[in-house]
Every structure is written in structure tokens, then in C-alpha cells.
Amino acid sequence: MTIHWNGDAPIYIQLYQQVIKRILDGNIKEGEALPSVRKVAAEYQLNPVTISKAYQMLQDEHYVEKQRGKGLYVKSGAPELILEKERKSFLSSEWPLILQQISRLKLSVEELPRAAKEYK
């Protein structure tokens, strides 16, 4: 997992978002263990507390569960929960801005599918 940190958000939030993306993309599957805090801290030269904060957010949202003595595992149904939450977030925050830009550029509904194919 290659991560490029940006200065706009705390690293633990960015790490949380990376794990969410990996679950949605199927790179981390239901029932699969997350890398240990120590492993992630060593790999990315981060403070273990930073990783723990990101992992705690995932636990708080019920996407992962701690298995005593084993680590954190992606819960059954977590990908569907994440997908539902991400869709709602996209439609409420990003989609309105996209619609404004489409209107501003006077793009037609017919042009959009063609344009999407060109830029894939």
C-alpha cells in the first residue's frame, strides 16, 4: 500500500480513508485482518498512536472488530455499510458541486456519456 500524505488532513484521517478505499476496492475483504499497528507504524514510519486512532475510528463505525489476541478484522457486511455511507456522502457533498459545474459549462446530458468514454 503506497500512501502519499498531504498536509490538509491529519494523517490518522488519511490512513482511515485509505483503509476504507482498500475495503471498497476489495483489497481487504470481509473476515480479513488489518495489518498490525506495529507493522503499519514501521512501514510508514508513523507513531503507533496515529495508526491506533485510525483503527479506532474503524471500530467506532463498526467496520472492523477486535479479536482478542489476534488483531482487527473486517466485519461481515462492512463493505456494504461503507458503500452506502460513501454514496450518501458523495451525493450530498460532491455531486451538487459537479452538477453546478456541468450547468456552468452548459454541458448536455447527451454529451456526458460520450465524454466519460473519451477520458477513461
Protein Blocks (a to p, Z undefined) as FASTA:
>chain_A
ZZdddfkbcfklmmmmmmmmmmmnopacghiacddfklmmmmnopafklmmmmmmmmmmn
opaccdehkbccddehklmmmmmmmmmmmmmmmmmmmmmmmmmnopafklmmmmmmmmZZ
